[in-house]
Amino acid sequence: NDCMKVNPRLFLYNANKQAYLADPSVGTFAELLKAAEGCPARCIHVGTPRPGDATPTPALIAKAAKFR
């Protein structure tokens, strides 16, 4: 449920009650990184920022490297 607290539209639950990335366009890179940092299973991989997302900074991108 930790990822849902960051942005409940970004993640949904599947039939097995496991969260998955539903629609990356409704969230930011910063939110995805925050969800990855709080994920107890460490199963969120942030990838690279999408074009047009204004939230990534060089420091944020460097911080996200361990979640790729």
Predicted model as a PDB file, atoms N, CA, C, CB and O in Angstrom, pLDDT in the B-factor column:
MODEL        1                                                                  
ATOM      1  N   ASN A   1       0.804  -1.200   0.000  1.00 77.00           N  
ATOM      2  CA  ASN A   1       0.000   0.000   0.000  1.00 77.00           C  
ATOM      3  C   ASN A   1       0.845   1.260   0.000  1.00 77.00           C  
ATOM      4  CB  ASN A   1      -0.913   0.000   1.181  1.00 77.00           C  
ATOM      5  O   ASN A   1       0.312   2.348  -0.219  1.00 77.00           O  
ATOM      6  N   ASP A   2       2.128   1.152   0.236  1.00 83.00           N  
ATOM      7  CA  ASP A   2       2.986   2.336   0.312  1.00 83.00           C  
ATOM      8  C   ASP A   2       2.998   3.120  -0.988  1.00 83.00           C  
ATOM      9  CB  ASP A   2       4.398   1.936   0.675  1.00 83.00           C  
ATOM     10  O   ASP A   2       2.996   4.350  -0.972  1.00 83.00           O  
ATOM     11  N   CYS A   3       3.011   2.417  -2.117  1.00 87.00           N  
ATOM     12  CA  CYS A   3       3.039   3.116  -3.403  1.00 87.00           C  
ATOM     13  C   CYS A   3       1.727   3.851  -3.655  1.00 87.00           C  
ATOM     14  CB  CYS A   3       3.315   2.129  -4.544  1.00 87.00           C  
ATOM     15  O   CYS A   3       1.717   4.908  -4.286  1.00 87.00           O  
ATOM     16  N   MET A   4       0.626   3.298  -3.166  1.00 86.00           N  
ATOM     17  CA  MET A   4      -0.679   3.942  -3.333  1.00 86.00           C  
ATOM     18  C   MET A   4      -0.745   5.270  -2.580  1.00 86.00           C  
ATOM     19  CB  MET A   4      -1.798   3.010  -2.851  1.00 86.00           C  
ATOM     20  O   MET A   4      -1.476   6.178  -2.977  1.00 86.00           O  
ATOM     21  N   LYS A   5       0.010   5.379  -1.506  1.00 89.00           N  
ATOM     22  CA  LYS A   5       0.024   6.619  -0.727  1.00 89.00           C  
ATOM     23  C   LYS A   5       0.719   7.746  -1.477  1.00 89.00           C  
ATOM     24  CB  LYS A   5       0.710   6.393   0.614  1.00 89.00           C  
ATOM     25  O   LYS A   5       0.425   8.921  -1.257  1.00 89.00           O  
ATOM     26  N   VAL A   6       1.633   7.388  -2.356  1.00 92.00           N  
ATOM     27  CA  VAL A   6       2.355   8.397  -3.135  1.00 92.00           C  
ATOM     28  C   VAL A   6       1.441   8.971  -4.214  1.00 92.00           C  
ATOM     29  CB  VAL A   6       3.633   7.791  -3.773  1.00 92.00           C  
ATOM     30  O   VAL A   6       1.317  10.189  -4.342  1.00 92.00           O  
ATOM     31  N   ASN A   7       0.804   8.098  -4.985  1.00 91.00           N  
ATOM     32  CA  ASN A   7      -0.103   8.525  -6.049  1.00 91.00           C  
ATOM     33  C   ASN A   7      -1.029   7.347  -6.372  1.00 91.00           C  
ATOM     34  CB  ASN A   7       0.694   9.001  -7.331  1.00 91.00           C  
ATOM     35  O   ASN A   7      -0.620   6.424  -7.076  1.00 91.00           O  
ATOM     36  N   PRO A   8      -2.254   7.363  -5.877  1.00 90.00           N  
ATOM     37  CA  PRO A   8      -3.152   6.229  -6.075  1.00 90.00           C  
ATOM     38  C   PRO A   8      -3.595   6.019  -7.517  1.00 90.00           C  
ATOM     39  CB  PRO A   8      -4.351   6.403  -5.225  1.00 90.00           C  
ATOM     40  O   PRO A   8      -4.131   4.958  -7.837  1.00 90.00           O  
ATOM     41  N   ARG A   9      -3.389   6.990  -8.393  1.00 92.00           N  
ATOM     42  CA  ARG A   9      -3.735   6.803  -9.810  1.00 92.00           C  
ATOM     43  C   ARG A   9      -2.586   6.172 -10.588  1.00 92.00           C  
ATOM     44  CB  ARG A   9      -4.115   8.144 -10.446  1.00 92.00           C  
ATOM     45  O   ARG A   9      -2.799   5.617 -11.666  1.00 92.00           O  
ATOM     46  N   LEU A  10      -1.389   6.251 -10.059  1.00 92.00           N  
ATOM     47  CA  LEU A  10      -0.207   5.716 -10.724  1.00 92.00           C  
ATOM     48  C   LEU A  10      -0.143   4.200 -10.616  1.00 92.00           C  
ATOM     49  CB  LEU A  10       1.051   6.332 -10.138  1.00 92.00           C  
ATOM     50  O   LEU A  10       0.347   3.530 -11.524  1.00 92.00           O  
ATOM     51  N   PHE A  11      -0.631   3.665  -9.519  1.00 92.00           N  
ATOM     52  CA  PHE A  11      -0.599   2.222  -9.262  1.00 92.00           C  
ATOM     53  C   PHE A  11      -2.013   1.679  -9.077  1.00 92.00           C  
ATOM     54  CB  PHE A  11       0.257   1.912  -8.018  1.00 92.00           C  
ATOM     55  O   PHE A  11      -2.899   2.381  -8.591  1.00 92.00           O  
ATOM     56  N   LEU A  12      -2.213   0.431  -9.466  1.00 91.00           N  
ATOM     57  CA  LEU A  12      -3.464  -0.285  -9.237  1.00 91.00           C  
ATOM     58  C   LEU A  12      -3.130  -1.673  -8.722  1.00 91.00           C  
ATOM     59  CB  LEU A  12      -4.325  -0.362 -10.535  1.00 91.00           C  
ATOM     60  O   LEU A  12      -1.970  -2.083  -8.744  1.00 91.00           O  
ATOM     61  N   TYR A  13      -4.134  -2.395  -8.260  1.00 90.00           N  
ATOM     62  CA  TYR A  13      -3.944  -3.776  -7.822  1.00 90.00           C  
ATOM     63  C   TYR A  13      -4.448  -4.731  -8.901  1.00 90.00           C  
ATOM     64  CB  TYR A  13      -4.676  -4.035  -6.478  1.00 90.00           C  
ATOM     65  O   TYR A  13      -5.456  -4.462  -9.554  1.00 90.00           O  
ATOM     66  N   ASN A  14      -3.742  -5.845  -9.083  1.00 93.00           N  
ATOM     67  CA  ASN A  14      -4.203  -6.878 -10.008  1.00 93.00           C  
ATOM     68  C   ASN A  14      -5.072  -7.883  -9.253  1.00 93.00           C  
ATOM     69  CB  ASN A  14      -2.999  -7.594 -10.689  1.00 93.00           C  
ATOM     70  O   ASN A  14      -5.365  -7.691  -8.073  1.00 93.00           O  
ATOM     71  N   ALA A  15      -5.481  -8.945  -9.931  1.00 95.00           N  
ATOM     72  CA  ALA A  15      -6.358  -9.950  -9.322  1.00 95.00           C  
ATOM     73  C   ALA A  15      -5.714 -10.653  -8.127  1.00 95.00           C  
ATOM     74  CB  ALA A  15      -6.753 -10.981 -10.360  1.00 95.00           C  
ATOM     75  O   ALA A  15      -6.415 -11.168  -7.256  1.00 95.00           O  
ATOM     76  N   ASN A  16      -4.374 -10.673  -8.085  1.00 93.00           N  
ATOM     77  CA  ASN A  16      -3.647 -11.290  -6.971  1.00 93.00           C  
ATOM     78  C   ASN A  16      -3.344 -10.297  -5.851  1.00 93.00           C  
ATOM     79  CB  ASN A  16      -2.350 -11.900  -7.473  1.00 93.00           C  
ATOM     80  O   ASN A  16      -2.573 -10.592  -4.938  1.00 93.00           O  
ATOM     81  N   LYS A  17      -3.958  -9.123  -5.932  1.00 88.00           N  
ATOM     82  CA  LYS A  17      -3.768  -8.054  -4.951  1.00 88.00           C  
ATOM     83  C   LYS A  17      -2.318  -7.583  -4.857  1.00 88.00           C  
ATOM     84  CB  LYS A  17      -4.232  -8.520  -3.593  1.00 88.00           C  
ATOM     85  O   LYS A  17      -1.818  -7.235  -3.787  1.00 88.00           O  
ATOM     86  N   GLN A  18      -1.660  -7.585  -6.027  1.00 88.00           N  
ATOM     87  CA  GLN A  18      -0.308  -7.050  -6.128  1.00 88.00           C  
ATOM     88  C   GLN A  18      -0.391  -5.731  -6.892  1.00 88.00           C  
ATOM     89  CB  GLN A  18       0.664  -8.065  -6.837  1.00 88.00           C  
ATOM     90  O   GLN A  18      -1.075  -5.636  -7.911  1.00 88.00           O  
ATOM     91  N   ALA A  19       0.299  -4.735  -6.400  1.00 87.00           N  
ATOM     92  CA  ALA A  19       0.288  -3.437  -7.068  1.00 87.00           C  
ATOM     93  C   ALA A  19       1.120  -3.500  -8.339  1.00 87.00           C  
ATOM     94  CB  ALA A  19       0.818  -2.334  -6.131  1.00 87.00           C  
ATOM     95  O   ALA A  19       2.125  -4.206  -8.415  1.00 87.00           O  
ATOM     96  N   TYR A  20       0.678  -2.748  -9.326  1.00 90.00           N  
ATOM     97  CA  TYR A  20       1.434  -2.628 -10.573  1.00 90.00           C  
ATOM     98  C   TYR A  20       1.310  -1.199 -11.083  1.00 90.00           C  
ATOM     99  CB  TYR A  20       0.927  -3.646 -11.644  1.00 90.00           C  
ATOM    100  O   TYR A  20       0.382  -0.475 -10.724  1.00 90.00           O  
ATOM    101  N   LEU A  21       2.255  -0.808 -11.920  1.00 90.00           N  
ATOM    102  CA  LEU A  21       2.259   0.529 -12.502  1.00 90.00           C  
ATOM    103  C   LEU A  21       1.171   0.575 -13.564  1.00 90.00           C  
ATOM    104  CB  LEU A  21       3.661   0.892 -13.106  1.00 90.00           C  
ATOM    105  O   LEU A  21       1.296  -0.054 -14.615  1.00 90.00           O  
ATOM    106  N   ALA A  22       0.111   1.315 -13.295  1.00 92.00           N  
ATOM    107  CA  ALA A  22      -1.058   1.319 -14.166  1.00 92.00           C  
ATOM    108  C   ALA A  22      -0.915   2.311 -15.320  1.00 92.00           C  
ATOM    109  CB  ALA A  22      -2.300   1.642 -13.362  1.00 92.00           C  
ATOM    110  O   ALA A  22      -1.115   1.947 -16.479  1.00 92.00           O  
ATOM    111  N   ASP A  23      -0.577   3.533 -15.014  1.00 90.00           N  
ATOM    112  CA  ASP A  23      -0.523   4.571 -16.036  1.00 90.00           C  
ATOM    113  C   ASP A  23       0.572   5.567 -15.692  1.00 90.00           C  
ATOM    114  CB  ASP A  23      -1.887   5.286 -16.171  1.00 90.00           C  
ATOM    115  O   ASP A  23       0.349   6.490 -14.908  1.00 90.00           O  
ATOM    116  N   PRO A  24       1.753   5.389 -16.270  1.00 87.00           N  
ATOM    117  CA  PRO A  24       2.872   6.282 -15.949  1.00 87.00           C  
ATOM    118  C   PRO A  24       2.608   7.747 -16.293  1.00 87.00           C  
ATOM    119  CB  PRO A  24       4.104   5.823 -16.674  1.00 87.00           C  
ATOM    120  O   PRO A  24       3.261   8.636 -15.746  1.00 87.00           O  
ATOM    121  N   SER A  25       1.668   8.004 -17.183  1.00 90.00           N  
ATOM    122  CA  SER A  25       1.414   9.388 -17.602  1.00 90.00           C  
ATOM    123  C   SER A  25       0.715  10.221 -16.524  1.00 90.00           C  
ATOM    124  CB  SER A  25       0.574   9.392 -18.864  1.00 90.00           C  
ATOM    125  O   SER A  25       0.671  11.446 -16.634  1.00 90.00           O  
ATOM    126  N   VAL A  26       0.167   9.580 -15.483  1.00 92.00           N  
ATOM    127  CA  VAL A  26      -0.524  10.341 -14.432  1.00 92.00           C  
ATOM    128  C   VAL A  26       0.374  10.647 -13.242  1.00 92.00           C  
ATOM    129  CB  VAL A  26      -1.742   9.580 -13.957  1.00 92.00           C  
ATOM    130  O   VAL A  26      -0.072  11.234 -12.256  1.00 92.00           O  
ATOM    131  N   GLY A  27       1.628  10.253 -13.334  1.00 93.00           N  
ATOM    132  CA  GLY A  27       2.571  10.510 -12.244  1.00 93.00           C  
ATOM    133  C   GLY A  27       3.847  11.141 -12.766  1.00 93.00           C  
ATOM    134  O   GLY A  27       4.073  11.237 -13.973  1.00 93.00           O  
ATOM    135  N   THR A  28       4.659  11.560 -11.840  1.00 95.00           N  
ATOM    136  CA  THR A  28       5.936  12.170 -12.194  1.00 95.00           C  
ATOM    137  C   THR A  28       7.090  11.227 -11.853  1.00 95.00           C  
ATOM    138  CB  THR A  28       6.110  13.519 -11.467  1.00 95.00           C  
ATOM    139  O   THR A  28       6.920  10.244 -11.131  1.00 95.00           O  
ATOM    140  N   PHE A  29       8.244  11.546 -12.381  1.00 95.00           N  
ATOM    141  CA  PHE A  29       9.444  10.787 -12.066  1.00 95.00           C  
ATOM    142  C   PHE A  29       9.734  10.862 -10.575  1.00 95.00           C  
ATOM    143  CB  PHE A  29      10.643  11.305 -12.873  1.00 95.00           C  
ATOM    144  O   PHE A  29      10.146   9.874  -9.966  1.00 95.00           O  
ATOM    145  N   ALA A  30       9.520  12.027  -9.992  1.00 96.00           N  
ATOM    146  CA  ALA A  30       9.754  12.204  -8.552  1.00 96.00           C  
ATOM    147  C   ALA A  30       8.823  11.311  -7.737  1.00 96.00           C  
ATOM    148  CB  ALA A  30       9.556  13.679  -8.150  1.00 96.00           C  
ATOM    149  O   ALA A  30       9.246  10.729  -6.738  1.00 96.00           O  
ATOM    150  N   GLU A  31       7.556  11.195  -8.152  1.00 95.00           N  
ATOM    151  CA  GLU A  31       6.616  10.329  -7.437  1.00 95.00           C  
ATOM    152  C   GLU A  31       7.000   8.859  -7.585  1.00 95.00           C  
ATOM    153  CB  GLU A  31       5.187  10.554  -7.949  1.00 95.00           C  
ATOM    154  O   GLU A  31       6.916   8.086  -6.631  1.00 95.00           O  
ATOM    155  N   LEU A  32       7.416   8.488  -8.775  1.00 94.00           N  
ATOM    156  CA  LEU A  32       7.821   7.101  -9.003  1.00 94.00           C  
ATOM    157  C   LEU A  32       9.035   6.753  -8.147  1.00 94.00           C  
ATOM    158  CB  LEU A  32       8.133   6.865 -10.496  1.00 94.00           C  
ATOM    159  O   LEU A  32       9.098   5.665  -7.574  1.00 94.00           O  
ATOM    160  N   LEU A  33       9.990   7.660  -8.057  1.00 95.00           N  
ATOM    161  CA  LEU A  33      11.163   7.433  -7.215  1.00 95.00           C  
ATOM    162  C   LEU A  33      10.761   7.351  -5.737  1.00 95.00           C  
ATOM    163  CB  LEU A  33      12.203   8.556  -7.426  1.00 95.00           C  
ATOM    164  O   LEU A  33      11.266   6.500  -5.005  1.00 95.00           O  
ATOM    165  N   LYS A  34       9.869   8.217  -5.306  1.00 95.00           N  
ATOM    166  CA  LYS A  34       9.408   8.180  -3.917  1.00 95.00           C  
ATOM    167  C   LYS A  34       8.733   6.841  -3.609  1.00 95.00           C  
ATOM    168  CB  LYS A  34       8.434   9.346  -3.640  1.00 95.00           C  
ATOM    169  O   LYS A  34       8.938   6.272  -2.537  1.00 95.00           O  
ATOM    170  N   ALA A  35       7.935   6.343  -4.544  1.00 94.00           N  
ATOM    171  CA  ALA A  35       7.283   5.044  -4.363  1.00 94.00           C  
ATOM    172  C   ALA A  35       8.322   3.926  -4.308  1.00 94.00           C  
ATOM    173  CB  ALA A  35       6.276   4.780  -5.501  1.00 94.00           C  
ATOM    174  O   ALA A  35       8.201   3.010  -3.495  1.00 94.00           O  
ATOM    175  N   ALA A  36       9.334   3.994  -5.159  1.00 94.00           N  
ATOM    176  CA  ALA A  36      10.393   2.974  -5.175  1.00 94.00           C  
ATOM    177  C   ALA A  36      11.157   2.965  -3.853  1.00 94.00           C  
ATOM    178  CB  ALA A  36      11.367   3.223  -6.346  1.00 94.00           C  
ATOM    179  O   ALA A  36      11.477   1.902  -3.321  1.00 94.00           O  
ATOM    180  N   GLU A  37      11.443   4.144  -3.334  1.00 94.00           N  
ATOM    181  CA  GLU A  37      12.171   4.238  -2.069  1.00 94.00           C  
ATOM    182  C   GLU A  37      11.364   3.649  -0.909  1.00 94.00           C  
ATOM    183  CB  GLU A  37      12.523   5.697  -1.772  1.00 94.00           C  
ATOM    184  O   GLU A  37      11.941   3.087   0.022  1.00 94.00           O  
ATOM    185  N   GLY A  38      10.049   3.773  -0.957  1.00 92.00           N  
ATOM    186  CA  GLY A  38       9.212   3.280   0.126  1.00 92.00           C  
ATOM    187  C   GLY A  38       8.719   1.860  -0.057  1.00 92.00           C  
ATOM    188  O   GLY A  38       8.052   1.325   0.829  1.00 92.00           O  
ATOM    189  N   CYS A  39       9.025   1.238  -1.176  1.00 90.00           N  
ATOM    190  CA  CYS A  39       8.522  -0.103  -1.470  1.00 90.00           C  
ATOM    191  C   CYS A  39       9.277  -1.148  -0.647  1.00 90.00           C  
ATOM    192  CB  CYS A  39       8.652  -0.412  -2.979  1.00 90.00           C  
ATOM    193  O   CYS A  39      10.484  -1.313  -0.825  1.00 90.00           O  
ATOM    194  N   PRO A  40       8.586  -1.855   0.248  1.00 89.00           N  
ATOM    195  CA  PRO A  40       9.273  -2.856   1.065  1.00 89.00           C  
ATOM    196  C   PRO A  40       9.777  -4.043   0.251  1.00 89.00           C  
ATOM    197  CB  PRO A  40       8.350  -3.348   2.151  1.00 89.00           C  
ATOM    198  O   PRO A  40      10.732  -4.704   0.659  1.00 89.00           O  
ATOM    199  N   ALA A  41       9.160  -4.323  -0.882  1.00 88.00           N  
ATOM    200  CA  ALA A  41       9.584  -5.450  -1.721  1.00 88.00           C  
ATOM    201  C   ALA A  41      10.697  -5.052  -2.691  1.00 88.00           C  
ATOM    202  CB  ALA A  41       8.392  -6.000  -2.501  1.00 88.00           C  
ATOM    203  O   ALA A  41      11.303  -5.913  -3.329  1.00 88.00           O  
ATOM    204  N   ARG A  42      10.965  -3.759  -2.801  1.00 90.00           N  
ATOM    205  CA  ARG A  42      11.995  -3.250  -3.721  1.00 90.00           C  
ATOM    206  C   ARG A  42      11.767  -3.740  -5.156  1.00 90.00           C  
ATOM    207  CB  ARG A  42      13.393  -3.680  -3.242  1.00 90.00           C  
ATOM    208  O   ARG A  42      12.711  -4.119  -5.849  1.00 90.00           O  
ATOM    209  N   CYS A  43      10.515  -3.727  -5.586  1.00 89.00           N  
ATOM    210  CA  CYS A  43      10.197  -4.228  -6.920  1.00 89.00           C  
ATOM    211  C   CYS A  43       9.838  -3.128  -7.914  1.00 89.00           C  
ATOM    212  CB  CYS A  43       9.066  -5.203  -6.832  1.00 89.00           C  
ATOM    213  O   CYS A  43       9.452  -3.429  -9.044  1.00 89.00           O  
ATOM    214  N   ILE A  44       9.956  -1.866  -7.523  1.00 92.00           N  
ATOM    215  CA  ILE A  44       9.675  -0.767  -8.444  1.00 92.00           C  
ATOM    216  C   ILE A  44      10.979  -0.321  -9.070  1.00 92.00           C  
ATOM    217  CB  ILE A  44       8.972   0.418  -7.721  1.00 92.00           C  
ATOM    218  O   ILE A  44      11.922   0.055  -8.374  1.00 92.00           O  
ATOM    219  N   HIS A  45      11.022  -0.366 -10.383  1.00 92.00           N  
ATOM    220  CA  HIS A  45      12.194   0.070 -11.145  1.00 92.00           C  
ATOM    221  C   HIS A  45      11.805   1.335 -11.899  1.00 92.00           C  
ATOM    222  CB  HIS A  45      12.701  -1.054 -12.134  1.00 92.00           C  
ATOM    223  O   HIS A  45      10.907   1.303 -12.740  1.00 92.00           O  
ATOM    224  N   VAL A  46      12.458   2.424 -11.611  1.00 92.00           N  
ATOM    225  CA  VAL A  46      12.015   3.721 -12.112  1.00 92.00           C  
ATOM    226  C   VAL A  46      12.383   3.993 -13.564  1.00 92.00           C  
ATOM    227  CB  VAL A  46      12.584   4.793 -11.263  1.00 92.00           C  
ATOM    228  O   VAL A  46      11.701   4.783 -14.217  1.00 92.00           O  
ATOM    229  N   GLY A  47      13.415   3.381 -14.089  1.00 91.00           N  
ATOM    230  CA  GLY A  47      13.810   3.653 -15.470  1.00 91.00           C  
ATOM    231  C   GLY A  47      14.328   5.064 -15.625  1.00 91.00           C  
ATOM    232  O   GLY A  47      15.021   5.579 -14.748  1.00 91.00           O  
ATOM    233  N   THR A  48      13.996   5.685 -16.730  1.00 92.00           N  
ATOM    234  CA  THR A  48      14.438   7.052 -17.006  1.00 92.00           C  
ATOM    235  C   THR A  48      13.219   7.967 -17.082  1.00 92.00           C  
ATOM    236  CB  THR A  48      15.261   7.119 -18.328  1.00 92.00           C  
ATOM    237  O   THR A  48      12.105   7.510 -17.340  1.00 92.00           O  
ATOM    238  N   PRO A  49      13.438   9.250 -16.856  1.00 93.00           N  
ATOM    239  CA  PRO A  49      12.306  10.188 -16.910  1.00 93.00           C  
ATOM    240  C   PRO A  49      11.692  10.223 -18.318  1.00 93.00           C  
ATOM    241  CB  PRO A  49      12.764  11.610 -16.492  1.00 93.00           C  
ATOM    242  O   PRO A  49      12.394  10.091 -19.321  1.00 93.00           O  
ATOM    243  N   ARG A  50      10.397  10.399 -18.362  1.00 91.00           N  
ATOM    244  CA  ARG A  50       9.738  10.505 -19.662  1.00 91.00           C  
ATOM    245  C   ARG A  50       9.838  11.938 -20.159  1.00 91.00           C  
ATOM    246  CB  ARG A  50       8.256  10.057 -19.574  1.00 91.00           C  
ATOM    247  O   ARG A  50       9.938  12.865 -19.355  1.00 91.00           O  
ATOM    248  N   PRO A  51       9.812  12.130 -21.454  1.00 93.00           N  
ATOM    249  CA  PRO A  51       9.874  13.493 -22.013  1.00 93.00           C  
ATOM    250  C   PRO A  51       8.734  14.358 -21.486  1.00 93.00           C  
ATOM    251  CB  PRO A  51       9.826  13.449 -23.552  1.00 93.00           C  
ATOM    252  O   PRO A  51       7.593  13.909 -21.381  1.00 93.00           O  
ATOM    253  N   GLY A  52       9.058  15.580 -21.164  1.00 92.00           N  
ATOM    254  CA  GLY A  52       8.057  16.523 -20.687  1.00 92.00           C  
ATOM    255  C   GLY A  52       7.864  16.557 -19.179  1.00 92.00           C  
ATOM    256  O   GLY A  52       7.170  17.438 -18.672  1.00 92.00           O  
ATOM    257  N   ASP A  53       8.458  15.624 -18.454  1.00 94.00           N  
ATOM    258  CA  ASP A  53       8.346  15.612 -16.991  1.00 94.00           C  
ATOM    259  C   ASP A  53       9.348  16.625 -16.445  1.00 94.00           C  
ATOM    260  CB  ASP A  53       8.607  14.167 -16.397  1.00 94.00           C  
ATOM    261  O   ASP A  53      10.553  16.497 -16.662  1.00 94.00           O  
ATOM    262  N   ALA A  54       8.851  17.611 -15.749  1.00 93.00           N  
ATOM    263  CA  ALA A  54       9.703  18.685 -15.241  1.00 93.00           C  
ATOM    264  C   ALA A  54      10.342  18.374 -13.889  1.00 93.00           C  
ATOM    265  CB  ALA A  54       8.903  19.946 -15.130  1.00 93.00           C  
ATOM    266  O   ALA A  54      11.131  19.176 -13.390  1.00 93.00           O  
ATOM    267  N   THR A  55      10.020  17.231 -13.286  1.00 93.00           N  
ATOM    268  CA  THR A  55      10.510  16.956 -11.934  1.00 93.00           C  
ATOM    269  C   THR A  55      11.936  16.439 -11.847  1.00 93.00           C  
ATOM    270  CB  THR A  55       9.622  15.980 -11.293  1.00 93.00           C  
ATOM    271  O   THR A  55      12.578  16.647 -10.818  1.00 93.00           O  
ATOM    272  N   PRO A  56      12.473  15.771 -12.875  1.00 95.00           N  
ATOM    273  CA  PRO A  56      13.822  15.222 -12.698  1.00 95.00           C  
ATOM    274  C   PRO A  56      14.900  16.310 -12.634  1.00 95.00           C  
ATOM    275  CB  PRO A  56      14.138  14.261 -13.834  1.00 95.00           C  
ATOM    276  O   PRO A  56      14.965  17.201 -13.481  1.00 95.00           O  
ATOM    277  N   THR A  57      15.720  16.209 -11.627  1.00 96.00           N  
ATOM    278  CA  THR A  57      16.903  17.048 -11.503  1.00 96.00           C  
ATOM    279  C   THR A  57      18.104  16.107 -11.589  1.00 96.00           C  
ATOM    280  CB  THR A  57      16.900  17.887 -10.150  1.00 96.00           C  
ATOM    281  O   THR A  57      17.941  14.898 -11.426  1.00 96.00           O  
ATOM    282  N   PRO A  58      19.296  16.627 -11.839  1.00 95.00           N  
ATOM    283  CA  PRO A  58      20.464  15.744 -11.844  1.00 95.00           C  
ATOM    284  C   PRO A  58      20.600  14.950 -10.536  1.00 95.00           C  
ATOM    285  CB  PRO A  58      21.729  16.562 -12.083  1.00 95.00           C  
ATOM    286  O   PRO A  58      20.976  13.779 -10.562  1.00 95.00           O  
ATOM    287  N   ALA A  59      20.299  15.574  -9.410  1.00 96.00           N  
ATOM    288  CA  ALA A  59      20.397  14.875  -8.125  1.00 96.00           C  
ATOM    289  C   ALA A  59      19.354  13.765  -8.021  1.00 96.00           C  
ATOM    290  CB  ALA A  59      20.228  15.866  -6.962  1.00 96.00           C  
ATOM    291  O   ALA A  59      19.653  12.681  -7.521  1.00 96.00           O  
ATOM    292  N   LEU A  60      18.149  14.022  -8.483  1.00 95.00           N  
ATOM    293  CA  LEU A  60      17.080  13.023  -8.439  1.00 95.00           C  
ATOM    294  C   LEU A  60      17.398  11.843  -9.361  1.00 95.00           C  
ATOM    295  CB  LEU A  60      15.734  13.659  -8.836  1.00 95.00           C  
ATOM    296  O   LEU A  60      17.162  10.689  -9.005  1.00 95.00           O  
ATOM    297  N   ILE A  61      17.925  12.137 -10.528  1.00 94.00           N  
ATOM    298  CA  ILE A  61      18.297  11.080 -11.471  1.00 94.00           C  
ATOM    299  C   ILE A  61      19.414  10.222 -10.890  1.00 94.00           C  
ATOM    300  CB  ILE A  61      18.735  11.682 -12.823  1.00 94.00           C  
ATOM    301  O   ILE A  61      19.395   8.999 -11.030  1.00 94.00           O  
ATOM    302  N   ALA A  62      20.376  10.849 -10.243  1.00 95.00           N  
ATOM    303  CA  ALA A  62      21.464  10.096  -9.602  1.00 95.00           C  
ATOM    304  C   ALA A  62      20.921   9.219  -8.468  1.00 95.00           C  
ATOM    305  CB  ALA A  62      22.545  11.064  -9.058  1.00 95.00           C  
ATOM    306  O   ALA A  62      21.352   8.078  -8.298  1.00 95.00           O  
ATOM    307  N   LYS A  63      19.984   9.754  -7.703  1.00 94.00           N  
ATOM    308  CA  LYS A  63      19.369   9.008  -6.596  1.00 94.00           C  
ATOM    309  C   LYS A  63      18.580   7.795  -7.122  1.00 94.00           C  
ATOM    310  CB  LYS A  63      18.434   9.939  -5.775  1.00 94.00           C  
ATOM    311  O   LYS A  63      18.516   6.755  -6.466  1.00 94.00           O  
ATOM    312  N   ALA A  64      17.989   7.946  -8.301  1.00 94.00           N  
ATOM    313  CA  ALA A  64      17.168   6.882  -8.896  1.00 94.00           C  
ATOM    314  C   ALA A  64      18.001   5.756  -9.490  1.00 94.00           C  
ATOM    315  CB  ALA A  64      16.275   7.460  -9.968  1.00 94.00           C  
ATOM    316  O   ALA A  64      17.457   4.694  -9.790  1.00 94.00           O  
ATOM    317  N   ALA A  65      19.293   5.953  -9.666  1.00 94.00           N  
ATOM    318  CA  ALA A  65      20.139   4.950 -10.321  1.00 94.00           C  
ATOM    319  C   ALA A  65      20.072   3.586  -9.642  1.00 94.00           C  
ATOM    320  CB  ALA A  65      21.573   5.427 -10.347  1.00 94.00           C  
ATOM    321  O   ALA A  65      20.147   2.559 -10.317  1.00 94.00           O  
ATOM    322  N   LYS A  66      19.932   3.561  -8.326  1.00 92.00           N  
ATOM    323  CA  LYS A  66      19.899   2.267  -7.631  1.00 92.00           C  
ATOM    324  C   LYS A  66      18.565   1.549  -7.783  1.00 92.00           C  
ATOM    325  CB  LYS A  66      20.196   2.463  -6.162  1.00 92.00           C  
ATOM    326  O   LYS A  66      18.426   0.403  -7.356  1.00 92.00           O  
ATOM    327  N   PHE A  67      17.577   2.216  -8.393  1.00 92.00           N  
ATOM    328  CA  PHE A  67      16.256   1.609  -8.596  1.00 92.00           C  
ATOM    329  C   PHE A  67      16.002   1.295 -10.066  1.00 92.00           C  
ATOM    330  CB  PHE A  67      15.159   2.536  -8.068  1.00 92.00           C  
ATOM    331  O   PHE A  67      14.851   1.188 -10.489  1.00 92.00           O  
ATOM    332  N   ARG A  68      17.053   1.149 -10.835  1.00 86.00           N  
ATOM    333  CA  ARG A  68      16.885   0.814 -12.258  1.00 86.00           C  
ATOM    334  C   ARG A  68      17.070  -0.646 -12.468  1.00 86.00           C  
ATOM    335  CB  ARG A  68      17.860   1.586 -13.132  1.00 86.00           C  
ATOM    336  O   ARG A  68      16.968  -1.125 -13.597  1.00 86.00           O  
TER     337      ARG A  68                                                      
ENDMDL                                                                          
END                                                                             
